[in-house]
Amino acid sequence: MNIMRNRLPGIRPKRVRKASVHRNNLRVATFEGIPSTIFQVLLQGQFLTGFLLYLGASSSQIGFVLALTTLVNVAQIGVAFLIQKLPSRKWAMVTFIGLHRVLWAATGLVPFVFPKEHWVTAFIVMYTVAFIANTAGGMLWTSVISDLVPARVRGRYFGIRNTFLNALGSLVMYGGGIVLDRYPGGHGFLILYIVVWIFSVSNIIVFCFYPDVPFEKSEEKEFLPMFKKPLHDKLFMKSTLFLSAWLLLQNLTVPLYSYVMLQLMHINYQTLSLLNVSQTIFMMASFYVWGNLNARYSNKRLLLWTLPIIALSSLMWGMLSVLPVLPVLFAAHIMFGLGVGGFNQLAFNFIIGDTPKKERPMYMAMYAALTGLAAFFGPLIGGKIYEWIITWPEWTQIYGMQVVVGLLMIALALLLGRRILKDE
């Protein structure tokens, strides 16, 4: 008897409910973040600084490398215009992001391919080309993700995604620190780069599953009129220039924290990982708080509220003069996590939520270019200052710089921030 053909009358088979297109898209974007987070965590921050020290880089060279990723953001202005000509954003995004992943992972081959005296130069060249590709790929990803995530769930989705990925990043960071402490030198970095290669390749594969979402193009067809759109938006430009000045100050010291702790304070990788994990945990907790506040207050007002918290985290380094080292460093990292978590989330919301949708790529490019220039010169100047004061008393290098920068940030927030980031 064919059971399927002899169903009782009036009884319908149960249908399996298919996930909506939006939900599938968000799931792909979330899964893509997993390999991306793993390989990026192992190639940046303390691991990047440690690898550069292993290659023989000086403080100014480390500052230059840390700054490069933001300098190349200037090229996003050209990318914002060119993507208007693309028939498909997806495959251009996959191509450029794939180049970035492969080239950045390939920096691990430097000690095996080049003579020792050329290690730092070879690393810088490969790293620069990788992040030029990332400039285009990152611009395309931001454009795609802003269209992929519906506005009504954007805040909640990015809050959940950021929390999950930062939790994963914390575990990876701690694990990487244990590996480098257990296998110091080249052996430890070889292990990390093997993991990096596995997840960089898997990240490229997952990107291929992104949907090719429709693209609302700018009404302007020529470069100059499109370029002038954000320039003529006075509120946007004032806010962007102010945030650029803020990032210039912040990046005088923050990217070089790992250099100070590894080279001057001789803190091991495992402890450094714990400090960064504590920062990440409190940054994750702040996503929920800032997200809820964002339902009541504007992006610009909340951005202003994050500034004193970030400045305070820098000033707290001064307590190293009277208090034990580790409690002070944990407190400073926790405070920075609370502030920068809100800053990054609200700055992103400001760009994709408070700007015209059709002109958003150029607005994003202008913001990235201006803040990128500021963030480039910050570590570069900071690295040079550390070279200039190398003969000064040790406290000026360990916490003196941070205290001075913290005072300057407080002054900037009070004198200009209160006027520029106010609600209109």
C-alpha positions in Angstrom: 0.0 0.0 0.0 1.3 3.4 -0.9 0.9 5.3 2.3 1.8 8.7 0.7 -1.1 8.3 -1.8 -3.7 7.2 0.8 -3.6 10.0 3.2 -6.7 10.5 5.3 -8.9 13.3 3.9 -8.6 16.6 5.6 -5.1 15.9 6.9 -2.3 18.0 5.3 1.3 17.1 5.5 3.4 19.3 7.7 5.5 21.8 5.8 9.1 22.5 6.9 9.3 26.3 7.3 12.1 27.7 5.3 14.3 30.4 6.8 13.7 33.9 5.2 16.2 35.3 2.7 17.2 38.0 5.2 17.9 35.5 8.0 20.0 33.3 5.7 22.0 36.4 4.6 22.6 37.4 8.2 23.6 33.8 9.0 26.2 33.9 6.3 27.6 37.3 7.5 27.9 35.9 11.0 29.6 32.7 10.0 32.0 34.6 7.8 33.1 36.6 10.9 34.3 33.4 12.6 37.4 32.6 10.4 37.9 36.3 9.8 38.2 37.0 13.6 40.5 34.1 14.2 43.1 34.9 11.6 43.0 38.7 12.2 43.4 38.4 15.9 46.5 36.3 15.4 48.0 38.8 13.0 47.4 42.1 14.8 47.9 43.9 18.1 50.4 42.2 20.4 51.1 39.4 17.9 51.9 41.9 15.2 54.2 43.9 17.5 55.8 40.7 18.8 56.5 39.5 15.2 58.0 42.8 14.2 60.2 42.8 17.3 61.3 39.2 16.3 62.1 40.5 12.8 64.2 43.3 14.3 62.0 46.3 13.9 62.5 49.6 15.8 59.8 51.5 17.6 59.4 54.0 14.7 59.2 51.1 12.2 56.5 49.4 14.4 54.6 52.7 14.5 54.8 53.0 10.7 53.5 49.5 10.2 50.6 50.1 12.7 49.8 53.3 10.9 49.8 51.9 7.4 46.4 50.2 7.6 44.8 53.6 8.1 46.8 55.6 5.5 45.6 53.4 2.6 42.0 54.2 3.6 42.5 57.4 1.5 42.2 55.2 -1.6 38.6 54.5 -0.6 37.5 57.8 -2.2 38.5 56.3 -5.6 36.9 53.0 -4.7 33.6 54.7 -3.8 33.4 56.1 -7.3 34.5 53.0 -9.1 32.0 50.7 -7.4 29.3 52.7 -9.0 30.5 51.2 -12.3 30.5 47.6 -11.1 27.9 45.2 -12.4 28.4 43.1 -9.3 29.8 44.2 -5.9 30.0 40.6 -4.6 32.8 39.2 -6.8 34.9 42.3 -6.7 34.6 42.1 -2.9 35.6 38.5 -2.8 38.6 39.2 -5.1 40.1 42.1 -3.1 39.4 40.5 0.3 40.9 37.3 -1.0 44.1 39.2 -2.0 44.3 40.8 1.4 43.9 37.5 3.3 46.5 35.7 1.2 49.1 38.5 1.2 48.8 39.2 4.9 49.1 35.5 5.8 52.1 35.3 3.4 54.1 37.7 5.7 54.8 34.7 7.8 57.0 33.4 5.0 59.4 36.4 5.3 62.0 34.6 7.6 62.0 31.6 5.3 62.4 33.5 2.0 64.5 36.7 2.6 67.9 37.3 4.2 67.7 38.5 7.8 68.8 42.0 7.0 65.8 42.5 4.7 63.1 40.9 6.9 61.6 44.2 8.1 61.6 45.8 4.6 60.0 42.7 3.0 57.4 42.5 5.7 56.4 46.2 5.2 56.2 45.8 1.4 53.9 42.7 1.7 51.9 44.2 4.5 51.3 47.5 2.5 50.2 45.7 -0.7 47.8 43.5 1.4 46.2 46.5 3.0 45.9 48.4 -0.3 43.8 45.4 -1.5 41.9 45.5 1.9 41.0 49.2 1.3 38.9 48.2 -1.7 37.6 45.0 -0.1 36.7 46.7 3.1 34.9 49.4 1.3 32.9 46.9 -0.7 32.1 44.8 2.4 30.8 47.9 4.3 28.7 48.9 1.3 27.3 45.3 1.0 26.6 44.8 4.7 24.8 48.1 5.1 22.4 46.9 2.4 22.3 43.4 3.6 21.2 44.1 7.2 17.7 45.6 7.4 17.6 49.0 9.2 15.1 47.8 11.8 17.4 45.1 13.1 20.7 46.7 12.4 21.5 47.8 16.0 20.5 44.4 17.5 22.2 42.4 14.9 25.6 44.2 15.0 25.4 44.1 18.8 25.0 40.3 18.9 27.5 39.7 16.1 30.1 41.9 17.7 29.6 40.4 21.1 29.9 36.8 19.7 33.0 37.6 17.6 34.8 39.5 20.3 34.2 36.6 22.7 35.8 34.3 20.2 38.6 36.8 19.6 39.3 36.9 23.4 39.7 33.1 23.5 42.0 33.1 20.4 44.1 36.0 21.8 44.6 34.1 25.1 45.5 30.9 23.3 47.9 32.7 21.0 49.6 34.2 24.1 50.1 30.8 25.7 51.6 29.4 22.4 54.2 32.2 22.2 55.1 31.9 25.9 55.5 28.2 25.6 57.3 28.3 22.2 59.2 31.6 22.1 60.7 33.0 19.0 60.3 31.7 15.5 58.8 28.3 16.6 55.8 30.0 18.2 55.1 32.3 15.3 55.3 29.4 12.9 52.5 27.7 14.8 50.4 30.8 14.8 50.9 31.3 11.0 49.8 27.7 10.3 46.5 28.5 12.1 46.4 31.8 10.2 46.7 30.1 6.8 43.9 27.6 7.6 41.4 30.3 8.6 42.3 32.9 6.0 41.6 30.3 3.2 38.3 29.2 4.9 37.4 32.9 5.3 37.7 33.4 1.5 35.6 30.4 0.8 32.7 31.6 3.1 32.8 35.0 1.4 31.8 33.3 -1.8 28.4 32.5 -0.2 27.5 36.2 0.3 24.5 37.2 -1.7 24.8 39.8 -4.5 22.4 42.3 -3.0 20.9 45.1 -5.2 22.8 48.3 -5.1 21.2 51.8 -5.1 23.7 53.9 -7.1 24.4 57.6 -6.7 22.5 60.0 -8.8 25.8 61.6 -9.7 27.6 60.0 -12.6 30.9 62.1 -12.5 33.6 61.9 -9.9 33.8 65.6 -8.8 30.0 66.1 -8.2 30.0 62.8 -6.2 33.1 63.8 -4.3 31.6 67.1 -3.3 28.4 65.7 -1.8 29.9 64.9 1.6 32.1 68.0 1.5 29.0 70.2 1.2 27.4 68.5 4.2 28.6 70.8 7.0 27.3 68.8 9.9 29.0 65.6 8.5 32.3 67.4 7.8 32.5 69.1 11.2 31.9 65.8 13.0 34.3 63.9 10.8 37.1 66.4 11.2 36.7 66.5 14.9 36.8 62.7 15.2 39.9 62.7 13.0 41.6 65.1 15.4 40.5 62.8 18.3 41.9 59.7 16.6 45.2 61.5 15.9 45.7 62.1 19.6 44.4 58.6 20.7 46.8 56.8 18.2 49.8 58.6 19.5 49.9 56.0 22.3 47.2 53.3 22.0 48.7 51.3 19.1 52.1 51.4 20.9 50.8 50.0 24.2 52.1 46.5 23.2 55.5 47.9 22.4 55.7 49.6 25.9 54.6 46.5 27.7 56.7 44.0 25.8 59.9 46.0 25.3 60.0 48.5 28.2 58.0 46.7 31.0 59.0 43.1 29.9 55.5 41.7 30.4 55.1 38.2 28.9 52.6 37.4 26.1 50.2 35.4 28.4 49.8 38.4 30.7 49.5 40.7 27.7 46.8 38.5 26.3 44.9 38.6 29.6 45.0 42.4 29.6 43.6 42.5 26.1 41.0 39.8 26.9 39.8 41.9 29.8 39.6 44.9 27.5 37.6 42.9 25.0 35.2 41.5 27.6 34.3 44.9 28.9 34.0 46.2 25.3 31.5 43.4 24.6 29.5 44.4 27.7 29.5 48.0 26.5 27.9 47.0 23.2 24.7 46.2 25.0 24.7 49.3 27.1 25.6 51.7 24.3 23.0 49.9 22.1 20.2 50.5 24.6 21.3 54.1 25.1 21.3 54.5 21.3 17.5 53.8 21.3 17.0 57.0 23.4 19.9 59.3 22.3 21.5 60.3 19.0 24.7 58.8 17.7 26.6 62.1 18.0 25.6 62.7 21.6 26.6 59.2 22.7 29.9 59.6 20.8 30.6 62.6 22.9 29.9 60.6 26.1 32.5 58.0 25.0 35.4 60.5 24.8 36.0 61.2 28.5 36.0 57.5 29.2 38.8 56.9 26.6 40.7 59.9 27.9 40.4 58.6 31.5 41.8 55.2 30.3 45.0 57.0 29.1 45.3 59.1 32.3 45.0 55.9 34.5 48.5 54.9 33.3 49.8 57.6 35.5 48.8 55.6 38.6 51.8 53.3 37.7 53.9 55.8 39.7 52.2 54.9 43.0 50.3 51.6 42.5 51.2 48.0 41.5 51.6 47.5 37.8 49.1 44.8 37.0 46.0 46.3 38.7 46.7 49.6 37.0 47.1 48.0 33.6 43.9 46.0 34.0 41.9 49.0 35.1 43.3 51.1 32.1 42.5 48.3 29.6 39.0 47.8 31.0 38.2 51.5 30.9 39.5 51.7 27.3 37.3 48.8 26.3 34.2 50.5 27.7 35.0 53.7 25.8 36.3 52.4 22.5 33.5 49.8 22.3 30.9 52.6 22.3 33.1 54.8 20.0 33.5 52.3 17.3 29.9 51.1 17.3 28.5 54.6 17.3 30.9 55.9 14.7 29.8 53.0 12.4 26.1 53.7 13.1 26.7 57.4 12.4 28.2 56.6 9.0 25.6 54.1 7.8 22.6 55.5 9.6 23.0 59.3 9.5 24.0 59.6 5.8 22.0 59.5 2.5 21.7 55.9 1.3 22.5 56.5 -2.3 25.6 58.6 -1.5 26.7 56.4 1.4 29.8 54.9 -0.3 31.3 58.4 -0.9 30.4 59.4 2.7 32.0 56.3 4.1 35.1 56.9 1.9 35.4 60.5 3.0 35.1 59.5 6.7 37.6 56.6 6.2 40.1 58.9 4.3 40.1 61.7 6.9 40.1 59.5 10.0 42.6 57.2 8.2 45.1 60.1 7.7 44.8 61.1 11.3 45.2 57.5 12.5 48.2 57.1 10.2 50.1 60.0 11.6 49.2 59.2 15.2 51.4 56.0 15.6 54.0 57.4 13.3 54.5 60.5 15.4 54.1 58.4 18.6 56.9 56.0 17.5 59.2 58.9 16.7 58.5 60.5 20.1 59.5 57.3 21.8 62.8 57.4 19.9 63.4 61.0 20.9 62.8 60.4 24.6 64.7 57.1 24.8 67.4 58.9 26.9 64.8 60.5 29.2 63.8 58.9 32.6 62.1 55.6 32.0 58.8 56.7 33.5 58.4 59.2 30.7 58.3 56.4 28.2 56.2 53.9 30.3 53.4 56.3 31.4 54.4 59.9 30.9 53.3 59.9 27.2 49.9 58.4 28.1 49.2 61.1 30.8 50.1 64.0 28.5 47.9 62.5 25.7 45.0 61.9 28.2 45.1 65.6 29.3 45.1 66.7 25.6 42.1 64.5 24.9 40.2 65.9 27.8 40.9 69.4 26.6 39.8 68.5 23.1 36.5 66.9 24.3 35.6 69.9 26.5 36.6 72.7 24.1 35.4 71.3 20.8 33.6 68.1 21.3 30.7 69.7 23.3 30.1 72.1 20.4 30.5 69.9 17.4 28.9 66.6 18.6 25.7 68.3 20.0 22.3 67.4 18.7 21.0 69.8 16.0 
